[in-house]
């Protein structure tokens, strides 16, 4: 599950709240939070230069855990060939067991 939090004045996304439910049928109430910050315009797109993960107490973000900074952000209008996304010959597909 995901929740997007927007600044009330600018309507710009500031936070992403998410839960991890891989392999589970039910929803969980274990929320994690990432703050999106230092927005910059690149070829007409607004992109964050910094993502910060937060520790959580009582379902709310408390203090910074770690962050990731993007450097040399580029956006191209070049369309990639479908072959770029093809599985390499040497790759092996591993089937995931069904989780109950």
C-alpha positions, 0 to 999 in steps of 0.5 A: 500500500502507498500513501502520497502526502502533498504540501497543502499550498504547493500540491507538491509531493513531500512524503511517501508512506508505504507498507510491505506486503509481499507474499501476504494476502492481508494488509499490514499496519507497519508503515515506512516513510520516505521524504522527497526533497530538493526538487529540481527541474530537468528537461521540463520534469520536476525530480527530487535530488534527495530521498530520506528514509525515516525511523518510525514510532507509533506509525509516524516518521521521527528522525532521519535514518539514511538518505540518498542524493542523486547527482548528475540527473539527466532525462532524455527524449531518446526512445530505447529499443525494445531489445534493451529490455530483453533478457540476456542469453546467459540470464536464468529465470528463478521461479518464486515459490508460492507463499501461503 
